Amino acid sequence: MTQHTDPITPETVEQHGFSPEEYERVLAALGREPNMVELGIFSVMWSEHCSYKSSRFHLKKLPTEAEWVICGPGENAGVIDIGDGQAAIFKMESHNHPSYIEPYQGAATGVGGILRDVFTMGARPIANLNALRFGRPDHPKMKHLVKGVVAGIGGYGNCVGVPTVGGETNFDAAYDGNILVNAMTVGVADQDKIFYSAATGVGNPIVYVGSKTGRDGIHGATMASADFGDDIEEKRPTVQVGDPFVEKLLIEACLELMATDAIVAIQDMGAAGLTSSSVEMATNGETGIILHMDQVPCREEGMTPYEMMLSESQERMLMVLKPGREAEAAAIFEKWELDFAVIGEVTDTRRMELTFGGETVCDIPLGPLADSAPEYERPYVSKEEYKTWAAVEPLGDVPETTDIGADLLKMMASPALASRRWIWEQYDSQVGADTLQTGGDAAVVRVHGTQKALAMTTDCTPRYCYADPYEGGKQAVAEAYRNLCAVGARPLAITNCLNFGNPQRPEIMAQFVGCLEGMGEACRALDFPIVSGNVSLYNESKATGGGSAILPTPAIGGVGVLEDSAQMMTMGFKAEGEYIFEVGPGSGLLGQSVWLREIHGRKDGEVPSTDLAQERKTGEFVRELIANGTVTAVHDISDGGMAVALAEMALASGIGFRTDGIANAARELFSEEQGRYMVTVTDRAAFEELCAEHGAYQNYRGQTGGDAISFEYNGELEGRGSSSVSLADLREASDSFFRDWMEV
């Protein structure tokens, strides 16, 4: 058991993740050698997971402001104005390494942690989403990992009573040894009841609430800041264990206390537990903090200050109260059967002090722990050098498609596009009775007691980000924007979860810098600022059977508002005999498409470029069409191209369709060019006239009807022909992958 008096050896310093230069900075900051408690605190606060030491330099370049942004990055979650004195509060976080080591608890505590980030600020959580990346389905560990992660997300979210309404799941060999589990929560609060983390008021009491502290999760933040070797099983004790029923009690107790005026500041104990929460509160308040470790509620015997400060036990919060309000707060937490303890007070020292057993066991200046933590501008290769390293071949000759229907069936049955029904059926999407839409382009949840609704989505195309980080970063933001527009919502802001490999490799750092450049440009062009986020680096594995670095995966969580939820749009066809149009320009590029990969086994070609000015113009036009009642169904074109978008619209409704005028089947039906939507209308002539008035691109593509999907084409390559697939066969193909894989 680690004691604060244990000697500091070079091996101890290395085990805590310090480079020799960083340890010299610790010695300089203290003016002496640290004890074990202090070394542990520096270790977690300077970890990549807590300090963002490899990413802060570039994160500062991202756009974070708009007139509707109330609070941008730097707090527990982002806050935006949604009108009527209300705010949406949301964030996305990663729990990647823990979920690979222990998938159920890793995913469950990822959900619990992001819920706390949101209700810490005074919001009642109204929705959870997720973004999951797994390796090859035939990898020996993958079925176990998928089952565990999905069960963990459902087990926690369902029990805590917050609906899981949306998400995405990708498969690629690059995630064989390092899966990604990104969790997002959206909440709603009154703008005059938003709580922040700055500890102020010298002498104000600091209180600990929630569950007792145990030895689970010690060094979790440090573990999350390193790549995997062959010692994965040894890291199992670093994974936290969650209890959703306690989290539910904690939500209600915190919201009840927030209804009073007793709280000065509040912070959840997430990564690095009591250490990060106390350091962040004191740093944000420009104060100091003293904690009496003997007063910390512990569930295990003989816990040391080192273990208490580094534990990542779940369902815990730290608060600063107004003086004299302790008894009132204690009564609330005791009513909810949660621990409550006064463990310290705010000071004016700008230092973190810890006492235990009558002696001082830690005395650290706060500046070096937080604001003056190491920051690196890691070297990265040029775009030309990266292109050579990535070795993405030019597209070259495009193969012909000999049977559109057969190609589509194979694609719909692939892990890339198969129905995720097996996943989402394990999530309670309806608890709370405000969920209006799941399974479409974006989830939609009513703002309780109002006509308003929030739309939300998670998006990223990692294969694009690998082939061209800059275009991939642009596309991730643009697709989130498009998905919100497709349900009729006005896009407001995004959160992100930036998942990358080892930043000390110049090629990986080039991916990070390129993706952020693309994201920043898209956010500025679309007036779609970033208000919160998370960086997860060192997502690499050298373990047996694993790959190396993951694909660059800057997952985007977008949020928008519908002023009138009655105007919400869905993607399913509404009736037979309606006219199908493609809205937005396209020229048939096939590079990096699902069709090319699944049908021809090729990963070549350029990423489809995103014209951001056109993206915004088309998105605004589509929202106007929805608001005016001109269109009856809308679906964005993304993975798989137009053919897959139409197939999904047909499956959502049980109504088939027939296309007309396809001149080049592969290029027109399977291209993934950006900025396009499929819509249906009842009056063809009026719609074409409206598009002409607005200067909007449109292509007539056919009519709805029947119980099959039929493609009529007359092209130079394929000649005149047709291909038809019954909806029953299409649904069978879509459902087959997970059903057969999971043997259900």
N, C-alpha and C positions, 0 to 999 in steps of 0.2 A: 504494500500500500504506500502510495507516494506521500511523503511528509514534506513540510515546508523547510525542514532542516537538512534534507538530503543533499549531498554534495553535487555540484554542477561539473560535469566532465564533458570533454569534447563529444563523446558519444551521446550524452544527454542532449546537448545542443543540437546535434544532427537529427536525433530522433524527434525533436520538436519542430523540425522543418526549417531551421534557420540556415542561410548561407553564412559563411565566415564573415562577410561584410555586414550582413544584417545583425549578427551577434555583436559586432563591434559597435553598431549603432545603439544597441540595447545598453551596452556598458557606458557609452557616452551619455545616453539619456539619463541613466541613474547615477552616474559618477561612481559606480561600484558594481560588484558582481550581484546579479539577482539571486533571490532564493527560488525554490521550486515553484511556489505559488506565482511569483512575479514572472518567472520564465514561461509558465503555462499561459498566463494572461497575455503576455506579448505574443506568444506562439499563435493563439487563436485570433487575436485582433490583427495580426499581420499576415494571417493566412490569406490566400487569394479569395477565398469564399467571403471573408469579412471586409478586407481592405480594398479589394479591386485594384491591387497594385499594378497589374499589367494592363488594365483597361481604363482606369480613370482618365488618363490623358486624352483618350479618344472619345469617351462618353461625353466629355464637356462640349463636344462639337455638335451634339444632337439638338434639334429644336424642341423646346419644352414649354413654350408659352403660347397662349391665345387668350382672348378676352373671357372665354368660358372656363379657363383653367384656374382653379382655386388654389391648388397645391400640386407642384410638380415633383420631380425626383428629390429624394433626400429624407422623406418621411416613410412611415411604414407602407403607405400606399398612395396612389395618385387620387386627386379629388377634382371633379368637374361639376360645373353648374348645369343642372338639367331643368331649370325653371321652377317657378312657384316656391322659391325658397328652399328647394331640395338639391341634394348633391348625390352624384354617383361616386363611389369610392371603390377602386379596383387595383389589382396587381397580379402578376404571374411570377411564380417561383419554381426553382428546380429542386428535385430530390432524386438525382440520377444515380449517384454512387450507392446510397443506401438501398435503392430499389433493386439494384443488381445483386447486392449482397443478400438482402432479405426482402423479396418483392412485396409480400403482403404489408409488413410494417413500414417498409420504406415508402410505399405509395400512400398508405393510410396516414402516416405522419406528415407527408407532404401536403395532403389535403388539410389536415389539422393546422399546420403552420400557416398556410395562406389564409385560412379562415381567421386566424388570430390577427394577422396583419391588417385585415379589413375591419373587424369589429373593435380592435384597439382604438381605431379612430372615431368610434361612435356610430358606425353603420351597422344596421342589421343585414347580415348576408342574405341575398335573395337568389344567388345562383353560383354553381361551380361549373367549370369547364376544365378540359385537360388537353394536352398535346403529347402523344406517346410515340416513341420510335423504338422499334425492335429489330433484331437481326433476322437472318434467314429462317423461315419457318421450319426447315429441316435441320437446323442446328440442334444438337442434343439437349441444350438447356432452354430453348426458346419457348416451348409450350408451357413449361413450368413457370417461366418468367411472366408470360402473358397472363396465364391464369392467376398468378399471385398478385400482379399489379392491378388487374381489373377487379379482383375480389377486394383488394385493399381500398381502392377508390370507392367502390360501392359500399363496402362495409362501413367505412367512416362517414361518407357523405349521407348515406341513407339513415344511419343511426342518429346523426346530429341534426337531421331534419332540414337540410338545405338541398334543393334539387340539383342534380347534375344534368345540365341541359345541352351540352355541346362539347365538341372536341374533334380531334383528328388522330389517326393511327397510320404510321408508315412502317414498311419493312425494307431493310437493306442490309447487305452483308457487313457494311461499315459499322453497324451497331451490334455485331455478334458478341463482342466482349465488353460493351458499355452501352446499355440501353439508356433512353432518356425518358424521364417522367416529369413533365412540367404541369403544374397545377395553377389554376386561375380562379379567383373569387371576385364577384361583383356584389357590392352592398349599396344600400340607400340610407342617407342620413339627412336630417335638417341642417341647413347651412349654419345655423347658430348653435349647433350642438356637435361640432367637430372637435376632436381632441388630438393634441399633438404631444410630442415626446420630450420637449425641453424642460428639464428639471430646474425650477426657479424657487426663490424664497429661502434664504439661509435659515436653517433650523426646522424647515418643514419635514415632517416625517416621511420616510420611505417605507412602503409596505409591500409585502410579498403575498400574493393570493393565488389560489388554484390548487394544484396537486402538490404532493410532497416531492422533494428532490431525491433521486436515486442515482445509481452509478451507470445507468444506460445513457448512451450517446456521448460519453466522454471522448474528446478529440474528434467529434463528428465533423466539425468545420475544417480541421486539419486534414482528415481523411478525404473530404470532398475537394481538397485542393491538391490532390496528387493523382497520378495515373495508376492504373491497376497493374500489379505484378501477379505472381503465382500464390500470393498469401491472402487471397480473398477471404477464405474461411476464418482466418485469424482476425479479420476486421469486423466480424459479426457483432461483437459487443459495442462497436461504435454506432450501431443503428438504434434509434430511439424506439420506444414502444408507446403506442397511443391508446387513448380511451375516449371514444367519441361521446359517450354518455356524460363523462366529466366535462368535456368541451361544451356540450349543450348547457350544462349548469353554469359553466363559466361565462358563456355568452349572455345568459339571462341575468346573472349577478352583475356583470360589468355594465350592461345596459341599464339595469335598475339604479346602480350607483351613479351612472352618467346622467340620469334624470335629475339628480341633485346638483349642487354646485360645489361638491366636496373635492373633486379631482383637479389638481394642478397640472399633472402630466401623467402619461401612461405609455407603457411599452411592453410588447410581448417578449417572452424569452424564447427566441428562435435559435438560429445558429450561434454557437458559443454561449448560449444560455444566459446565466446571471451576469457573466462578464460583459457580453456585448450590450445587453439591455441597460446595465448601469453606466457603462462608459458612454454609450450614445446619448442617454438622458442628460448626463452631466455635461458632455461636450456641447450638445445642442443648446443647453441652458447657460453655457459659459460659467459654470459653477464647479464645485467639487462634490465629493460624495464619500461618506464613511458608512461601512456596513459591518455589522456585528455578526460574525458567522455562527456564533453559538445560537443565534435566534432563528436561523434558517430551518424551516420544517423539513426534516429528513425522514425517509422511510427505511433507511438501512443503518445499521449500527456502525459507529466509529468512522463516519465519513470525515475526511479531512477538508480543509479550506480549498486545497487544489481540486479535489473531486467536486465539491459544491460549486465552485466557480466555473468549472468546465463541463459539468453535466448538461446534457440537452434533454433531460426529462421533459415530457410534454405537458400541455395544459397549465402553463404557469404565466403569471403576469407580474410586472413591477409597476408600482404607482407612487406618485408623490401626492400627498393629501394636504389640504389646508390644515393648519394646526387646530387641534381640538375636535376634529371630525373622525378620529380613529374609532371611537365606540360606535358611531353611526354606521361606518363602513363595515366594521367587524360584524355587526348584527346582520347586515345583508348577506355577507358571505357565509356566516354560520347558518342562516336560514336555508341557503342553497347547499349546505353540507360540504363546504370547501374550506381549505386552510386559509387562515389570515394571520399575519404576523408583522409587527413593526420591527424591521431589521436594520434601520439606519436613519440617517438624516442628510439633508442637503447642507453643504459647507461652502465657504468662500475661498477654499484653498487651491482650486483648479487641479486637485490631485485625487486619486483613488486610494483610499485607506481602508484596510481590512483588519479587524481585530478577531482574535480567537483565543479562548482560555486566558484572557487577561493580558495578552501581548499583541503587539502589532505584527502581523504576518505579511503585510503588503503595503507599500507606500510608493506609488508611481505617479509622476506627472502625467496629466491627461493628454497634453499636446502630442507627445511622441506616440501615444497609443492610437490616436484617431487622425486628427487633421494632419499631423506630420509623419504619418506612417509612410513606409517606402512607396515610391511611385516610379515606375519604370516606363520608358518609351522603348519598347522592345524593337529590335530591328526586324524589318520585313522586306521581302523581295519585291521587285517592281511587277507591274501587271504583265509585262512581257515575259519576265522570268517565271512568274507564276503559271502563265499559260503553257510554257514549255514543261514545267514540273508536272502540272495536272495532266498533260498529255491527252487532251480531248481532241480527237481527230475531227477534221472538217467533214461535213455531211456527205459530200460526194454524191454519187448516183442514188436517187430515191427509188426503192423497189416499188413495183406495182402491187396493188391489192387484187387478188383474184376472186375474193369472196368477202364482201363487206360484212355480211351477217356472221360468217364464221370468225372473222377477226374480232368483231364486237363481242361475241360470246366468249371467246378466249380471254379477252381483256377483262370483261366483267367477272370472270371466274378467277382472275389472278389476285394475289394478295394486295396488289396496288389499288384495285378498284372494287373488290368484292364487298358486299353488304357487311356493315359492322353491327348488324342486328344482335349477334351473340354478345357483343360488348355492351351496347346501350340498354339491352333488356335487363342487365344486372344493376342498372342505376335507376333510382327513383327520380324521375324527371318532373313529377307532378305534385310532390309534397309542397304545401303552401298554397296550392290552388291558384297560382298566378301565372303559371307557365302557359304561354299562348302558342308557341311553336318550337318543335325540336326536329332535327333531321333534315332541315332545309339549308339554305345558304348561310343563315345565321339563326341562332336561337333568339326567341323573343319572350320576355318576361314582363308582365304588367307591373307598374309601380303601384303598390297596393293602395286602394282607395282613390285612385285617379284614373283618368282616361289615357294617361301617358304609358309608354312601355319602353323598356331598354332592349336594344338588340345587341348581341355579342357573338364573337367568333374567334377562333384561333386558326392561324394560317402560316404556312411556310412550305417551300418546295426545295428541300435540301439538295436534290440533284442539280437544280439550277445554280444554287449557291456554290457548289463545288466547281461546276463548269465555268462559271463567271460570277465571282462573289458580288461585284458591283450590281450587275443586272439582277442577280438573285435577291439581294437586299431590297432593291426597288420593288421587285415583284411581290415579295412577302407582304410589304405594306399595302401595295396596290390591290392585292387580292382580298385583304381584310376590308379595305375601303369598298371594293366591289360587292363583297358578300353582304355588307350592311346596306348598301344601296339597293340590292336585289330584294330585300324584304320591305323596302320603303323607309328605312331609317336614315337620318342625317348623321353621317360619321362625325364623331367629336374628338376622340383621342385614342391612343394606344398605350398598352404596356408591352413589355417584351421579356423574353428569356433567351439570352444569348449563349448558346451551347457550342463550344468549340474544343479543339484538342489542346495540345501543349503550346502555350504562347511563346516558349523559348525556342521553338522551331520557326524560322523566318517564313516558311511557306504557310504555316498555320496562322501566324500573325498577319500575313497578307490577306488571308481569308477574312479575318476579323475586321481589319481596316477597310477592306473592300465592301463587305456587307454593310458596315456602318455608314460608309459614304453613300451607298445606294439608298439605305433606309432614310438617312437624313434628307437627301434630295427629294425622296417621295413624300416624306412628311411635310416638307416646306411647300411643295407644289400642290399637295392635296389639302393643305391647312388642317393637318391631322397630327397634332403634337404628341410627343412621348411624355407621359406623366409619371411613369414608374417602371421598374424593371429589375432584372437580375442577370448576373453574369455567372456562367458555369464553365470553367476552363478545366484543362487536364482530363478531358473525356477521351482517354486513350486506354488501351489494354494491351499488355504484353502477356496476359494469361494464356495458358494452353487453350487452343481452339478459338482465341479471340483475334480480332483484326488489329489495326493500329488506331489511327485517329478516326473518330466519327466523321460523317459528312458535316460541313458547317451548317448549323441549324439555328438561325436567329428566329425563333418562334415569336409570332406577333399575336397579341390579344387585342382585338378592336372592340370599341363600345360606341354605340350611336343611340339616338333617341327618336321615337315616333311620338309626335305630339298627340296623335289620335290613334290608339291601338286598333280601332275599327278599320283603318286603312292599311293594315299589315298585308303584305303580299306573300303568297306561297308559290312553290315551283310546280306543283302537280297540274296537269291539264284539267280544265274545268268542264268541258263539254266536247262532244263530237262536232266536227264541221267548222272549227275555229281555224284561223289562219296563223301559221308559224312564221316568225321573222327572226332574222339575226340582226342585232343592233350593234354597231361598232365596226370599224374597218378591219380587214384581214387579207393577207396575201398568200396564205397557205404554207408557211414555214413549218418544217417537221423536226427540226433539231431538238434533241433532248426530250422528245415526246414519249409518252407511255406506249403508244402504238409501235414506235421504232424499237423500244426496249422489249416489250412483251411478245411482239409478233416476229421480230427479226433479230433479237438478241444484241442490238446495237445501242451504244451509249454516246454516239457521236453527234456532231453538229453544234451550232451556236444556240445559246439560250434565246428564246423569243424576247425581243426588246420590249420595254414598257414605255410607251409615249405618255408621259404623265399629264401633259396638257389635254391630250385627247381622252385619257382615262377620266379626268375630272369632268370634262364636258359631257362625255357619254353617261357617267354616273349621275350627274345632275339632271340630265334629260330623262333617264330611266325613273328617277325619283318623281319627276314631274308627271310622267306617264302614269305612275302608280297613284299619285295624289289625285289626279284628274279622273281616275277610273277608266283610262283608255285601254289598259292591258289587263288580261285575266290571269296570266301566269308569267313568272319571271324566274330565270335560272342563269347564273353566270357560267361562262365556258371556262373550264380549267383543265385538270388532268383528263386526258382521253379525248379532248376536243369536243366538237359539236355533236358527234355521234353519241358520245357518252352522256353529254348534257341532255340530249333529247331522250335517250333511253331512261335516264333517271327521272325525267318529267313524266314519262309514260308509266314507269313502275310506281311512282308516287300516286298516280291517279287511276291506274287500271284501264287507261284509254290509250290506244295505239296511235300511229301517225303514218303518213306517206310523204316522202320528200319529192320535190320537183327540181329539175334544172341543175343537178349536180354535174359539173363539167369535169372535175378531176377528183375522183372519190377519195383517195388518200389525203391529198392536200386540203381539201375542203372539209372533210369529215373528221380527221384526226389531228389537225394542226392545233397547237395549244397557244396560238397567238393571244396576246393579252388584250384587256379592255373591251371584251365582247359579252353580250348577253343573248339568250334566247327568250323571246316573248311570244305570247299568243294574244290575238285580238279578234273581235267579232266583225269588224268592218275594214276590209283590206284597203279599199280605195281611200277612205278617210285617214287611215294610218300612214299610208304612203305620202299623202298630201301633207300631213302634220310633220313628218320627217323632213320633207323638202323645205317647209317653212323654217325649220330649226337648223337646217344644214346638217342633219344627222345621217350618218351612214346606216343603210338598211339593205337587207337582202331577203326577198321572199323565199321561204324554204319548203313550204308544203302545208298540209292540213292535218288536223287531228281526226281520229276515228278508227274504229275497228279494234280487233284484239291482237294485232300484230304490228310490228314496226317494219316499214318497207322503204327501201332506198331505190329510187329511180335515177339512173345517171346516163349521161351521154358524153363520154369523155374521149380525148385523143388517145390516152393510154389504154383505157379499159373498153372503149367502144360503148355501144348502146347496150344497156342491160338493167337488171334489177336484182335485188337481194332482199329476202324477207325473213324475219324471225318472229315467232309467236311470243307474246308476252309471257306465257307460261314457261317457255324455254329460257327466256331472258331472266326471269325470276329464279328459275332453278340454277342457272349459271351464277347469278349474283349471290345466292344463299349457300352455294355448295362449298366454298372454301372453308369458312369457319365451322360449318356443320360437320364436314368430313374430318377436318384437322382436330377439332375438339371432341369428335365422336359423340355428337349430341343428336 
